[in-house]
């Protein structure tokens, strides 16, 4: 496995884990969210699921030491980092 990147997604169509070219958890979440795939770490531990609710994902982030959370803002799900900054998905930024 390529040790350059920290995160993977499970490609349901291919039936295999695929390394994604991201090392930042927020960028990695946005990457998989765009494809509607789950996000895993290198040990194949599920970190984020776009179909689960915010509470489920936030508990998962906390359990694995990530200081971020999914929040609702103006009817959209966003990522808030530990400094309170809201990160919008790149495809929704204007």
PDB file of N, CA, C and O in Angstrom:
ATOM      1  N   UNK A   1       0.842  -1.187   0.000  1.00  0.00           N
ATOM      2  CA  UNK A   1       0.000   0.000   0.000  1.00  0.00           C
ATOM      3  C   UNK A   1       0.878   1.238   0.000  1.00  0.00           C
ATOM      4  O   UNK A   1       1.917   1.271   0.659  1.00  0.00           O
ATOM      5  N   UNK A   2       0.464   2.245  -0.732  1.00  0.00           N
ATOM      6  CA  UNK A   2       1.181   3.507  -0.811  1.00  0.00           C
ATOM      7  C   UNK A   2       1.138   4.197   0.546  1.00  0.00           C
ATOM      8  O   UNK A   2       0.056   4.512   1.044  1.00  0.00           O
ATOM      9  N   UNK A   3       2.291   4.436   1.148  1.00  0.00           N
ATOM     10  CA  UNK A   3       2.347   5.046   2.475  1.00  0.00           C
ATOM     11  C   UNK A   3       2.355   6.569   2.410  1.00  0.00           C
ATOM     12  O   UNK A   3       2.442   7.236   3.440  1.00  0.00           O
ATOM     13  N   UNK A   4       2.264   7.114   1.215  1.00  0.00           N
ATOM     14  CA  UNK A   4       2.281   8.560   1.036  1.00  0.00           C
ATOM     15  C   UNK A   4       1.002   9.209   1.560  1.00  0.00           C
ATOM     16  O   UNK A   4       1.041  10.335   2.055  1.00  0.00           O
ATOM     17  N   UNK A   5      -0.117   8.520   1.457  1.00  0.00           N
ATOM     18  CA  UNK A   5      -1.405   9.092   1.846  1.00  0.00           C
ATOM     19  C   UNK A   5      -2.008   8.347   3.025  1.00  0.00           C
ATOM     20  O   UNK A   5      -1.758   7.158   3.223  1.00  0.00           O
ATOM     21  N   UNK A   6      -2.802   9.063   3.801  1.00  0.00           N
ATOM     22  CA  UNK A   6      -3.365   8.519   5.041  1.00  0.00           C
ATOM     23  C   UNK A   6      -4.739   7.879   4.910  1.00  0.00           C
ATOM     24  O   UNK A   6      -5.137   7.094   5.771  1.00  0.00           O
ATOM     25  N   UNK A   7      -5.470   8.200   3.847  1.00  0.00           N
ATOM     26  CA  UNK A   7      -6.875   7.819   3.791  1.00  0.00           C
ATOM     27  C   UNK A   7      -7.216   6.983   2.564  1.00  0.00           C
ATOM     28  O   UNK A   7      -6.534   7.023   1.540  1.00  0.00           O
ATOM     29  N   UNK A   8      -8.302   6.224   2.709  1.00  0.00           N
ATOM     30  CA  UNK A   8      -8.803   5.380   1.625  1.00  0.00           C
ATOM     31  C   UNK A   8     -10.320   5.496   1.573  1.00  0.00           C
ATOM     32  O   UNK A   8     -10.968   5.937   2.522  1.00  0.00           O
ATOM     33  N   UNK A   9     -10.857   5.089   0.443  1.00  0.00           N
ATOM     34  CA  UNK A   9     -12.307   4.945   0.320  1.00  0.00           C
ATOM     35  C   UNK A   9     -12.561   3.537  -0.182  1.00  0.00           C
ATOM     36  O   UNK A   9     -11.694   2.912  -0.793  1.00  0.00           O
ATOM     37  N   UNK A  10     -13.757   3.052   0.083  1.00  0.00           N
ATOM     38  CA  UNK A  10     -14.113   1.742  -0.434  1.00  0.00           C
ATOM     39  C   UNK A  10     -14.948   1.959  -1.679  1.00  0.00           C
ATOM     40  O   UNK A  10     -16.055   2.493  -1.611  1.00  0.00           O
ATOM     41  N   UNK A  11     -14.413   1.545  -2.814  1.00  0.00           N
ATOM     42  CA  UNK A  11     -15.112   1.671  -4.087  1.00  0.00           C
ATOM     43  C   UNK A  11     -16.061   0.479  -4.219  1.00  0.00           C
ATOM     44  O   UNK A  11     -15.627  -0.646  -4.467  1.00  0.00           O
ATOM     45  N   UNK A  12     -17.333   0.733  -4.053  1.00  0.00           N
ATOM     46  CA  UNK A  12     -18.332  -0.336  -4.072  1.00  0.00           C
ATOM     47  C   UNK A  12     -18.437  -0.994  -5.445  1.00  0.00           C
ATOM     48  O   UNK A  12     -18.679  -2.196  -5.550  1.00  0.00           O
ATOM     49  N   UNK A  13     -18.254  -0.203  -6.486  1.00  0.00           N
ATOM     50  CA  UNK A  13     -18.353  -0.754  -7.840  1.00  0.00           C
ATOM     51  C   UNK A  13     -17.194  -1.693  -8.159  1.00  0.00           C
ATOM     52  O   UNK A  13     -17.374  -2.722  -8.810  1.00  0.00           O
ATOM     53  N   UNK A  14     -15.996  -1.322  -7.689  1.00  0.00           N
ATOM     54  CA  UNK A  14     -14.801  -2.145  -7.932  1.00  0.00           C
ATOM     55  C   UNK A  14     -14.633  -3.232  -6.867  1.00  0.00           C
ATOM     56  O   UNK A  14     -13.924  -4.215  -7.080  1.00  0.00           O
ATOM     57  N   UNK A  15     -15.292  -3.042  -5.720  1.00  0.00           N
ATOM     58  CA  UNK A  15     -15.181  -4.002  -4.630  1.00  0.00           C
ATOM     59  C   UNK A  15     -13.817  -4.012  -3.963  1.00  0.00           C
ATOM     60  O   UNK A  15     -13.319  -5.062  -3.557  1.00  0.00           O
ATOM     61  N   UNK A  16     -13.205  -2.805  -3.852  1.00  0.00           N
ATOM     62  CA  UNK A  16     -11.875  -2.750  -3.220  1.00  0.00           C
ATOM     63  C   UNK A  16     -11.633  -1.370  -2.616  1.00  0.00           C
ATOM     64  O   UNK A  16     -12.291  -0.388  -2.962  1.00  0.00           O
ATOM     65  N   UNK A  17     -10.659  -1.333  -1.696  1.00  0.00           N
ATOM     66  CA  UNK A  17     -10.236  -0.076  -1.104  1.00  0.00           C
ATOM     67  C   UNK A  17      -9.326   0.641  -2.088  1.00  0.00           C
ATOM     68  O   UNK A  17      -8.504   0.025  -2.765  1.00  0.00           O
ATOM     69  N   UNK A  18      -9.492   1.956  -2.150  1.00  0.00           N
ATOM     70  CA  UNK A  18      -8.706   2.779  -3.055  1.00  0.00           C
ATOM     71  C   UNK A  18      -8.082   3.909  -2.243  1.00  0.00           C
ATOM     72  O   UNK A  18      -8.781   4.619  -1.520  1.00  0.00           O
ATOM     73  N   UNK A  19      -6.783   4.073  -2.363  1.00  0.00           N
ATOM     74  CA  UNK A  19      -6.111   5.175  -1.687  1.00  0.00           C
ATOM     75  C   UNK A  19      -6.535   6.475  -2.351  1.00  0.00           C
ATOM     76  O   UNK A  19      -6.598   6.570  -3.577  1.00  0.00           O
ATOM     77  N   UNK A  20      -6.823   7.471  -1.532  1.00  0.00           N
ATOM     78  CA  UNK A  20      -7.188   8.766  -2.096  1.00  0.00           C
ATOM     79  C   UNK A  20      -6.034   9.741  -1.865  1.00  0.00           C
ATOM     80  O   UNK A  20      -5.336   9.645  -0.855  1.00  0.00           O
ATOM     81  N   UNK A  21      -5.830  10.667  -2.784  1.00  0.00           N
ATOM     82  CA  UNK A  21      -4.662  11.554  -2.724  1.00  0.00           C
ATOM     83  C   UNK A  21      -4.840  12.725  -1.761  1.00  0.00           C
ATOM     84  O   UNK A  21      -4.722  13.886  -2.153  1.00  0.00           O
ATOM     85  N   UNK A  22      -5.121  12.413  -0.509  1.00  0.00           N
ATOM     86  CA  UNK A  22      -5.327  13.456   0.501  1.00  0.00           C
ATOM     87  C   UNK A  22      -4.696  13.010   1.816  1.00  0.00           C
ATOM     88  O   UNK A  22      -4.726  11.827   2.155  1.00  0.00           O
ATOM     89  N   UNK A  23      -4.125  13.958   2.553  1.00  0.00           N
ATOM     90  CA  UNK A  23      -3.609  13.677   3.885  1.00  0.00           C
ATOM     91  C   UNK A  23      -4.328  14.487   4.961  1.00  0.00           C
ATOM     92  O   UNK A  23      -4.158  14.226   6.152  1.00  0.00           O
ATOM     93  N   UNK A  24      -5.118  15.454   4.553  1.00  0.00           N
ATOM     94  CA  UNK A  24      -5.875  16.281   5.481  1.00  0.00           C
ATOM     95  C   UNK A  24      -7.273  15.688   5.610  1.00  0.00           C
ATOM     96  O   UNK A  24      -7.931  15.423   4.604  1.00  0.00           O
ATOM     97  N   UNK A  25      -7.727  15.481   6.837  1.00  0.00           N
ATOM     98  CA  UNK A  25      -9.023  14.829   7.066  1.00  0.00           C
ATOM     99  C   UNK A  25     -10.171  15.604   6.412  1.00  0.00           C
ATOM    100  O   UNK A  25     -11.094  14.989   5.878  1.00  0.00           O
ATOM    101  N   UNK A  26     -10.132  16.919   6.442  1.00  0.00           N
ATOM    102  CA  UNK A  26     -11.215  17.708   5.851  1.00  0.00           C
ATOM    103  C   UNK A  26     -11.225  17.542   4.336  1.00  0.00           C
ATOM    104  O   UNK A  26     -12.282  17.345   3.736  1.00  0.00           O
ATOM    105  N   UNK A  27     -10.062  17.620   3.726  1.00  0.00           N
ATOM    106  CA  UNK A  27      -9.986  17.409   2.270  1.00  0.00           C
ATOM    107  C   UNK A  27     -10.413  15.989   1.896  1.00  0.00           C
ATOM    108  O   UNK A  27     -11.071  15.778   0.877  1.00  0.00           O
ATOM    109  N   UNK A  28     -10.037  15.029   2.723  1.00  0.00           N
ATOM    110  CA  UNK A  28     -10.388  13.631   2.457  1.00  0.00           C
ATOM    111  C   UNK A  28     -11.900  13.428   2.548  1.00  0.00           C
ATOM    112  O   UNK A  28     -12.483  12.731   1.718  1.00  0.00           O
ATOM    113  N   UNK A  29     -12.536  14.034   3.549  1.00  0.00           N
ATOM    114  CA  UNK A  29     -13.995  13.921   3.682  1.00  0.00           C
ATOM    115  C   UNK A  29     -14.678  14.533   2.467  1.00  0.00           C
ATOM    116  O   UNK A  29     -15.585  13.930   1.894  1.00  0.00           O
ATOM    117  N   UNK A  30     -14.253  15.712   2.076  1.00  0.00           N
ATOM    118  CA  UNK A  30     -14.861  16.342   0.887  1.00  0.00           C
ATOM    119  C   UNK A  30     -14.666  15.475  -0.355  1.00  0.00           C
ATOM    120  O   UNK A  30     -15.566  15.376  -1.190  1.00  0.00           O
ATOM    121  N   UNK A  31     -13.518  14.858  -0.480  1.00  0.00           N
ATOM    122  CA  UNK A  31     -13.232  14.005  -1.630  1.00  0.00           C
ATOM    123  C   UNK A  31     -14.218  12.833  -1.693  1.00  0.00           C
ATOM    124  O   UNK A  31     -14.837  12.600  -2.732  1.00  0.00           O
ATOM    125  N   UNK A  32     -14.366  12.096  -0.585  1.00  0.00           N
ATOM    126  CA  UNK A  32     -15.261  10.925  -0.607  1.00  0.00           C
ATOM    127  C   UNK A  32     -16.731  11.333  -0.628  1.00  0.00           C
ATOM    128  O   UNK A  32     -17.558  10.637  -1.216  1.00  0.00           O
ATOM    129  N   UNK A  33     -17.054  12.436  -0.003  1.00  0.00           N
ATOM    130  CA  UNK A  33     -18.433  12.918   0.027  1.00  0.00           C
ATOM    131  C   UNK A  33     -18.917  13.171  -1.397  1.00  0.00           C
ATOM    132  O   UNK A  33     -20.067  12.879  -1.727  1.00  0.00           O
ATOM    133  N   UNK A  34     -18.051  13.707  -2.226  1.00  0.00           N
ATOM    134  CA  UNK A  34     -18.384  13.987  -3.613  1.00  0.00           C
ATOM    135  C   UNK A  34     -18.777  12.704  -4.359  1.00  0.00           C
ATOM    136  O   UNK A  34     -19.645  12.734  -5.232  1.00  0.00           O
ATOM    137  N   UNK A  35     -18.147  11.596  -4.018  1.00  0.00           N
ATOM    138  CA  UNK A  35     -18.439  10.305  -4.661  1.00  0.00           C
ATOM    139  C   UNK A  35     -19.477   9.484  -3.896  1.00  0.00           C
ATOM    140  O   UNK A  35     -19.900   8.422  -4.354  1.00  0.00           O
ATOM    141  N   UNK A  36     -19.884   9.986  -2.725  1.00  0.00           N
ATOM    142  CA  UNK A  36     -20.811   9.286  -1.832  1.00  0.00           C
ATOM    143  C   UNK A  36     -20.237   7.953  -1.367  1.00  0.00           C
ATOM    144  O   UNK A  36     -20.943   6.947  -1.299  1.00  0.00           O
ATOM    145  N   UNK A  37     -18.940   7.964  -1.047  1.00  0.00           N
ATOM    146  CA  UNK A  37     -18.251   6.789  -0.510  1.00  0.00           C
ATOM    147  C   UNK A  37     -17.883   7.037   0.947  1.00  0.00           C
ATOM    148  O   UNK A  37     -17.875   8.173   1.422  1.00  0.00           O
ATOM    149  N   UNK A  38     -17.583   5.952   1.639  1.00  0.00           N
ATOM    150  CA  UNK A  38     -17.128   6.037   3.020  1.00  0.00           C
ATOM    151  C   UNK A  38     -15.630   6.344   3.050  1.00  0.00           C
ATOM    152  O   UNK A  38     -14.896   6.020   2.116  1.00  0.00           O
ATOM    153  N   UNK A  39     -15.191   6.977   4.149  1.00  0.00           N
ATOM    154  CA  UNK A  39     -13.776   7.291   4.339  1.00  0.00           C
ATOM    155  C   UNK A  39     -13.186   6.372   5.403  1.00  0.00           C
ATOM    156  O   UNK A  39     -13.756   6.200   6.480  1.00  0.00           O
ATOM    157  N   UNK A  40     -12.038   5.787   5.084  1.00  0.00           N
ATOM    158  CA  UNK A  40     -11.326   4.884   5.988  1.00  0.00           C
ATOM    159  C   UNK A  40      -9.908   5.393   6.202  1.00  0.00           C
ATOM    160  O   UNK A  40      -9.363   6.123   5.374  1.00  0.00           O
ATOM    161  N   UNK A  41      -9.319   4.996   7.331  1.00  0.00           N
ATOM    162  CA  UNK A  41      -7.900   5.268   7.499  1.00  0.00           C
ATOM    163  C   UNK A  41      -7.105   4.115   6.893  1.00  0.00           C
ATOM    164  O   UNK A  41      -7.690   3.186   6.337  1.00  0.00           O
ATOM    165  N   UNK A  42      -5.807   4.164   6.994  1.00  0.00           N
ATOM    166  CA  UNK A  42      -4.939   3.154   6.376  1.00  0.00           C
ATOM    167  C   UNK A  42      -5.161   1.752   6.950  1.00  0.00           C
ATOM    168  O   UNK A  42      -4.861   0.749   6.302  1.00  0.00           O
ATOM    169  N   UNK A  43      -5.696   1.698   8.186  1.00  0.00           N
ATOM    170  CA  UNK A  43      -5.967   0.402   8.815  1.00  0.00           C
ATOM    171  C   UNK A  43      -7.368  -0.111   8.496  1.00  0.00           C
ATOM    172  O   UNK A  43      -7.837  -1.077   9.098  1.00  0.00           O
ATOM    173  N   UNK A  44      -8.024   0.539   7.553  1.00  0.00           N
ATOM    174  CA  UNK A  44      -9.372   0.176   7.109  1.00  0.00           C
ATOM    175  C   UNK A  44     -10.428   0.356   8.200  1.00  0.00           C
ATOM    176  O   UNK A  44     -11.411  -0.381   8.268  1.00  0.00           O
ATOM    177  N   UNK A  45     -10.195   1.361   9.054  1.00  0.00           N
ATOM    178  CA  UNK A  45     -11.165   1.733  10.083  1.00  0.00           C
ATOM    179  C   UNK A  45     -12.058   2.816   9.493  1.00  0.00           C
ATOM    180  O   UNK A  45     -11.573   3.826   8.983  1.00  0.00           O
ATOM    181  N   UNK A  46     -13.363   2.595   9.568  1.00  0.00           N
ATOM    182  CA  UNK A  46     -14.324   3.558   9.037  1.00  0.00           C
ATOM    183  C   UNK A  46     -14.293   4.840   9.864  1.00  0.00           C
ATOM    184  O   UNK A  46     -14.500   4.806  11.077  1.00  0.00           O
ATOM    185  N   UNK A  47     -14.035   5.970   9.203  1.00  0.00           N
ATOM    186  CA  UNK A  47     -13.968   7.269   9.874  1.00  0.00           C
ATOM    187  C   UNK A  47     -15.176   8.139   9.579  1.00  0.00           C
ATOM    188  O   UNK A  47     -15.634   8.874  10.454  1.00  0.00           O
ATOM    189  N   UNK A  48     -15.699   8.070   8.364  1.00  0.00           N
ATOM    190  CA  UNK A  48     -16.804   8.935   7.948  1.00  0.00           C
ATOM    191  C   UNK A  48     -17.695   8.186   6.977  1.00  0.00           C
ATOM    192  O   UNK A  48     -17.219   7.501   6.072  1.00  0.00           O
ATOM    193  N   UNK A  49     -18.999   8.329   7.179  1.00  0.00           N
ATOM    194  CA  UNK A  49     -19.978   7.756   6.261  1.00  0.00           C
ATOM    195  C   UNK A  49     -20.973   8.859   5.896  1.00  0.00           C
ATOM    196  O   UNK A  49     -21.657   9.385   6.774  1.00  0.00           O
ATOM    197  N   UNK A  50     -21.062   9.215   4.615  1.00  0.00           N
ATOM    198  CA  UNK A  50     -21.950  10.311   4.226  1.00  0.00           C
ATOM    199  C   UNK A  50     -23.430  10.033   4.443  1.00  0.00           C
ATOM    200  O   UNK A  50     -24.242  10.958   4.437  1.00  0.00           O
ATOM    201  N   UNK A  51     -23.786   8.777   4.633  1.00  0.00           N
ATOM    202  CA  UNK A  51     -25.194   8.414   4.814  1.00  0.00           C
ATOM    203  C   UNK A  51     -25.601   8.331   6.284  1.00  0.00           C
ATOM    204  O   UNK A  51     -26.783   8.197   6.600  1.00  0.00           O
ATOM    205  N   UNK A  52     -24.613   8.410   7.182  1.00  0.00           N
ATOM    206  CA  UNK A  52     -24.917   8.435   8.617  1.00  0.00           C
ATOM    207  C   UNK A  52     -25.193   9.874   9.030  1.00  0.00           C
ATOM    208  O   UNK A  52     -24.839  10.818   8.323  1.00  0.00           O
ATOM    209  N   UNK A  53     -25.830  10.023  10.182  1.00  0.00           N
ATOM    210  CA  UNK A  53     -26.143  11.383  10.635  1.00  0.00           C
ATOM    211  C   UNK A  53     -24.912  12.053  11.255  1.00  0.00           C
ATOM    212  O   UNK A  53     -23.879  11.421  11.476  1.00  0.00           O
ATOM    213  N   UNK A  54     -25.058  13.341  11.525  1.00  0.00           N
ATOM    214  CA  UNK A  54     -23.941  14.115  12.076  1.00  0.00           C
ATOM    215  C   UNK A  54     -23.443  13.538  13.388  1.00  0.00           C
ATOM    216  O   UNK A  54     -22.236  13.439  13.612  1.00  0.00           O
ATOM    217  N   UNK A  55     -24.371  13.155  14.254  1.00  0.00           N
ATOM    218  CA  UNK A  55     -23.991  12.629  15.566  1.00  0.00           C
ATOM    219  C   UNK A  55     -23.117  11.385  15.425  1.00  0.00           C
ATOM    220  O   UNK A  55     -22.101  11.264  16.110  1.00  0.00           O
ATOM    221  N   UNK A  56     -23.496  10.472  14.554  1.00  0.00           N
ATOM    222  CA  UNK A  56     -22.721   9.240  14.351  1.00  0.00           C
ATOM    223  C   UNK A  56     -21.310   9.578  13.866  1.00  0.00           C
ATOM    224  O   UNK A  56     -20.326   9.077  14.410  1.00  0.00           O
ATOM    225  N   UNK A  57     -21.217  10.425  12.849  1.00  0.00           N
ATOM    226  CA  UNK A  57     -19.910  10.803  12.313  1.00  0.00           C
ATOM    227  C   UNK A  57     -19.069  11.537  13.356  1.00  0.00           C
ATOM    228  O   UNK A  57     -17.872  11.279  13.485  1.00  0.00           O
ATOM    229  N   UNK A  58     -19.688  12.445  14.096  1.00  0.00           N
ATOM    230  CA  UNK A  58     -18.946  13.215  15.095  1.00  0.00           C
ATOM    231  C   UNK A  58     -18.405  12.331  16.208  1.00  0.00           C
ATOM    232  O   UNK A  58     -17.290  12.544  16.683  1.00  0.00           O
ATOM    233  N   UNK A  59     -19.185  11.341  16.627  1.00  0.00           N
ATOM    234  CA  UNK A  59     -18.693  10.395  17.633  1.00  0.00           C
ATOM    235  C   UNK A  59     -17.498   9.604  17.092  1.00  0.00           C
ATOM    236  O   UNK A  59     -16.536   9.339  17.812  1.00  0.00           O
ATOM    237  N   UNK A  60     -17.578   9.243  15.840  1.00  0.00           N
ATOM    238  CA  UNK A  60     -16.476   8.517  15.206  1.00  0.00           C
ATOM    239  C   UNK A  60     -15.212   9.379  15.150  1.00  0.00           C
ATOM    240  O   UNK A  60     -14.121   8.906  15.468  1.00  0.00           O
ATOM    241  N   UNK A  61     -15.362  10.635  14.749  1.00  0.00           N
ATOM    242  CA  UNK A  61     -14.201  11.532  14.699  1.00  0.00           C
ATOM    243  C   UNK A  61     -13.559  11.644  16.070  1.00  0.00           C
ATOM    244  O   UNK A  61     -12.339  11.561  16.211  1.00  0.00           O
ATOM    245  N   UNK A  62     -14.399  11.832  17.079  1.00  0.00           N
ATOM    246  CA  UNK A  62     -13.901  11.984  18.449  1.00  0.00           C
ATOM    247  C   UNK A  62     -13.171  10.718  18.903  1.00  0.00           C
ATOM    248  O   UNK A  62     -12.095  10.788  19.497  1.00  0.00           O
ATOM    249  N   UNK A  63     -13.771   9.566  18.616  1.00  0.00           N
ATOM    250  CA  UNK A  63     -13.175   8.292  19.031  1.00  0.00           C
ATOM    251  C   UNK A  63     -11.781   8.090  18.441  1.00  0.00           C
ATOM    252  O   UNK A  63     -10.909   7.512  19.090  1.00  0.00           O
ATOM    253  N   UNK A  64     -11.569   8.564  17.217  1.00  0.00           N
ATOM    254  CA  UNK A  64     -10.283   8.350  16.550  1.00  0.00           C
ATOM    255  C   UNK A  64      -9.382   9.583  16.590  1.00  0.00           C
ATOM    256  O   UNK A  64      -8.392   9.654  15.862  1.00  0.00           O
ATOM    257  N   UNK A  65      -9.726  10.558  17.444  1.00  0.00           N
ATOM    258  CA  UNK A  65      -8.838  11.676  17.714  1.00  0.00           C
ATOM    259  C   UNK A  65      -8.874  12.840  16.745  1.00  0.00           C
ATOM    260  O   UNK A  65      -7.980  13.686  16.760  1.00  0.00           O
ATOM    261  N   UNK A  66      -9.896  12.897  15.900  1.00  0.00           N
ATOM    262  CA  UNK A  66     -10.012  14.018  14.961  1.00  0.00           C
ATOM    263  C   UNK A  66     -10.857  15.113  15.597  1.00  0.00           C
ATOM    264  O   UNK A  66     -11.964  14.848  16.066  1.00  0.00           O
ATOM    265  N   UNK A  67     -10.352  16.325  15.618  1.00  0.00           N
ATOM    266  CA  UNK A  67     -11.032  17.439  16.273  1.00  0.00           C
ATOM    267  C   UNK A  67     -11.822  18.250  15.250  1.00  0.00           C
ATOM    268  O   UNK A  67     -11.571  19.434  15.024  1.00  0.00           O
ATOM    269  N   UNK A  68     -12.769  17.574  14.653  1.00  0.00           N
ATOM    270  CA  UNK A  68     -13.667  18.193  13.683  1.00  0.00           C
ATOM    271  C   UNK A  68     -15.069  17.679  13.963  1.00  0.00           C
ATOM    272  O   UNK A  68     -15.252  16.714  14.705  1.00  0.00           O
ATOM    273  N   UNK A  69     -16.051  18.329  13.366  1.00  0.00           N
ATOM    274  CA  UNK A  69     -17.417  17.833  13.471  1.00  0.00           C
ATOM    275  C   UNK A  69     -18.225  18.267  12.262  1.00  0.00           C
ATOM    276  O   UNK A  69     -17.943  19.285  11.629  1.00  0.00           O
ATOM    277  N   UNK A  70     -19.232  17.470  11.960  1.00  0.00           N
ATOM    278  CA  UNK A  70     -20.177  17.796  10.906  1.00  0.00           C
ATOM    279  C   UNK A  70     -21.298  18.604  11.561  1.00  0.00           C
ATOM    280  O   UNK A  70     -21.861  18.193  12.576  1.00  0.00           O
ATOM    281  N   UNK A  71     -21.610  19.747  10.974  1.00  0.00           N
ATOM    282  CA  UNK A  71     -22.661  20.622  11.506  1.00  0.00           C
ATOM    283  C   UNK A  71     -23.612  20.995  10.379  1.00  0.00           C
ATOM    284  O   UNK A  71     -23.269  20.901   9.200  1.00  0.00           O
ATOM    285  N   UNK A  72     -24.797  21.416  10.756  1.00  0.00           N
ATOM    286  CA  UNK A  72     -25.763  21.929   9.782  1.00  0.00           C
ATOM    287  C   UNK A  72     -25.633  23.445   9.753  1.00  0.00           C
ATOM    288  O   UNK A  72     -25.621  24.105  10.792  1.00  0.00           O
ATOM    289  N   UNK A  73     -25.536  23.981   8.543  1.00  0.00           N
ATOM    290  CA  UNK A  73     -25.450  25.431   8.379  1.00  0.00           C
ATOM    291  C   UNK A  73     -26.280  25.813   7.162  1.00  0.00           C
ATOM    292  O   UNK A  73     -25.986  25.411   6.036  1.00  0.00           O
ATOM    293  N   UNK A  74     -27.308  26.585   7.410  1.00  0.00           N
ATOM    294  CA  UNK A  74     -28.195  27.028   6.324  1.00  0.00           C
ATOM    295  C   UNK A  74     -28.726  25.852   5.504  1.00  0.00           C
ATOM    296  O   UNK A  74     -28.785  25.916   4.276  1.00  0.00           O
ATOM    297  N   UNK A  75     -29.107  24.793   6.187  1.00  0.00           N
ATOM    298  CA  UNK A  75     -29.690  23.639   5.513  1.00  0.00           C
ATOM    299  C   UNK A  75     -28.691  22.719   4.835  1.00  0.00           C
ATOM    300  O   UNK A  75     -29.094  21.786   4.140  1.00  0.00           O
ATOM    301  N   UNK A  76     -27.399  22.958   5.019  1.00  0.00           N
ATOM    302  CA  UNK A  76     -26.367  22.130   4.392  1.00  0.00           C
ATOM    303  C   UNK A  76     -25.460  21.552   5.469  1.00  0.00           C
ATOM    304  O   UNK A  76     -25.259  22.159   6.520  1.00  0.00           O
ATOM    305  N   UNK A  77     -24.920  20.380   5.196  1.00  0.00           N
ATOM    306  CA  UNK A  77     -23.954  19.774   6.116  1.00  0.00           C
ATOM    307  C   UNK A  77     -22.568  20.320   5.787  1.00  0.00           C
ATOM    308  O   UNK A  77     -22.141  20.314   4.633  1.00  0.00           O
ATOM    309  N   UNK A  78     -21.878  20.789   6.816  1.00  0.00           N
ATOM    310  CA  UNK A  78     -20.551  21.374   6.674  1.00  0.00           C
ATOM    311  C   UNK A  78     -19.612  20.733   7.703  1.00  0.00           C
ATOM    312  O   UNK A  78     -20.048  20.033   8.617  1.00  0.00           O
ATOM    313  N   UNK A  79     -18.327  20.989   7.530  1.00  0.00           N
ATOM    314  CA  UNK A  79     -17.330  20.512   8.489  1.00  0.00           C
ATOM    315  C   UNK A  79     -16.815  21.711   9.270  1.00  0.00           C
ATOM    316  O   UNK A  79     -16.423  22.724   8.690  1.00  0.00           O
ATOM    317  N   UNK A  80     -16.820  21.583  10.595  1.00  0.00           N
ATOM    318  CA  UNK A  80     -16.272  22.628  11.461  1.00  0.00           C
ATOM    319  C   UNK A  80     -15.018  22.076  12.122  1.00  0.00           C
ATOM    320  O   UNK A  80     -15.038  20.990  12.701  1.00  0.00           O
ATOM    321  N   UNK A  81     -13.923  22.833  12.033  1.00  0.00           N
ATOM    322  CA  UNK A  81     -12.683  22.376  12.659  1.00  0.00           C
ATOM    323  C   UNK A  81     -12.631  22.838  14.117  1.00  0.00           C
ATOM    324  O   UNK A  81     -13.545  23.515  14.587  1.00  0.00           O
ATOM    325  N   UNK A  82     -11.563  22.472  14.831  1.00  0.00           N
ATOM    326  CA  UNK A  82     -11.494  22.760  16.261  1.00  0.00           C
ATOM    327  C   UNK A  82     -11.340  24.249  16.565  1.00  0.00           C
ATOM    328  O   UNK A  82     -11.512  24.650  17.716  1.00  0.00           O
ATOM    329  N   UNK A  83     -11.020  25.083  15.567  1.00  0.00           N
ATOM    330  CA  UNK A  83     -10.953  26.528  15.793  1.00  0.00           C
ATOM    331  C   UNK A  83     -12.277  27.219  15.470  1.00  0.00           C
ATOM    332  O   UNK A  83     -12.391  28.439  15.596  1.00  0.00           O
ATOM    333  N   UNK A  84     -13.279  26.436  15.053  1.00  0.00           N
ATOM    334  CA  UNK A  84     -14.599  26.982  14.768  1.00  0.00           C
ATOM    335  C   UNK A  84     -14.813  27.382  13.318  1.00  0.00           C
ATOM    336  O   UNK A  84     -15.889  27.856  12.957  1.00  0.00           O
ATOM    337  N   UNK A  85     -13.803  27.195  12.489  1.00  0.00           N
ATOM    338  CA  UNK A  85     -13.929  27.548  11.075  1.00  0.00           C
ATOM    339  C   UNK A  85     -14.800  26.515  10.365  1.00  0.00           C
ATOM    340  O   UNK A  85     -14.607  25.309  10.517  1.00  0.00           O
ATOM    341  N   UNK A  86     -15.755  27.011   9.591  1.00  0.00           N
ATOM    342  CA  UNK A  86     -16.638  26.150   8.810  1.00  0.00           C
ATOM    343  C   UNK A  86     -16.016  25.949   7.427  1.00  0.00           C
ATOM    344  O   UNK A  86     -15.660  26.911   6.747  1.00  0.00           O
ATOM    345  N   UNK A  87     -15.895  24.697   7.028  1.00  0.00           N
ATOM    346  CA  UNK A  87     -15.323  24.351   5.725  1.00  0.00           C
ATOM    347  C   UNK A  87     -16.433  23.862   4.809  1.00  0.00           C
ATOM    348  O   UNK A  87     -17.092  22.861   5.090  1.00  0.00           O
ATOM    349  N   UNK A  88     -16.632  24.574   3.720  1.00  0.00           N
ATOM    350  CA  UNK A  88     -17.619  24.186   2.718  1.00  0.00           C
ATOM    351  C   UNK A  88     -16.951  23.268   1.705  1.00  0.00           C
ATOM    352  O   UNK A  88     -15.759  23.388   1.424  1.00  0.00           O
ATOM    353  N   UNK A  89     -17.727  22.364   1.172  1.00  0.00           N
ATOM    354  CA  UNK A  89     -17.201  21.486   0.126  1.00  0.00           C
ATOM    355  C   UNK A  89     -16.810  22.322  -1.078  1.00  0.00           C
ATOM    356  O   UNK A  89     -17.523  23.262  -1.429  1.00  0.00           O
ATOM    357  N   UNK A  90     -15.693  22.004  -1.718  1.00  0.00           N
ATOM    358  CA  UNK A  90     -15.223  22.811  -2.851  1.00  0.00           C
ATOM    359  C   UNK A  90     -16.244  22.947  -3.973  1.00  0.00           C
ATOM    360  O   UNK A  90     -16.285  23.979  -4.643  1.00  0.00           O
ATOM    361  N   UNK A  91     -17.055  21.943  -4.188  1.00  0.00           N
ATOM    362  CA  UNK A  91     -18.017  22.026  -5.281  1.00  0.00           C
ATOM    363  C   UNK A  91     -19.207  22.912  -4.947  1.00  0.00           C
ATOM    364  O   UNK A  91     -20.028  23.202  -5.818  1.00  0.00           O
ATOM    365  N   UNK A  92     -19.310  23.349  -3.679  1.00  0.00           N
ATOM    366  CA  UNK A  92     -20.404  24.228  -3.261  1.00  0.00           C
ATOM    367  C   UNK A  92     -19.929  25.657  -3.022  1.00  0.00           C
ATOM    368  O   UNK A  92     -20.733  26.535  -2.707  1.00  0.00           O
ATOM    369  N   UNK A  93     -18.645  25.889  -3.167  1.00  0.00           N
ATOM    370  CA  UNK A  93     -18.095  27.217  -2.895  1.00  0.00           C
ATOM    371  C   UNK A  93     -18.372  28.138  -4.078  1.00  0.00           C
ATOM    372  O   UNK A  93     -18.229  27.740  -5.234  1.00  0.00           O
ATOM    373  N   UNK A  94     -18.756  29.329  -3.789  1.00  0.00           N
ATOM    374  CA  UNK A  94     -19.007  30.328  -4.840  1.00  0.00           C
ATOM    375  C   UNK A  94     -18.218  31.577  -4.523  1.00  0.00           C
ATOM    376  O   UNK A  94     -18.276  32.551  -5.272  1.00  0.00           O
TER     377      UNK A  94
END
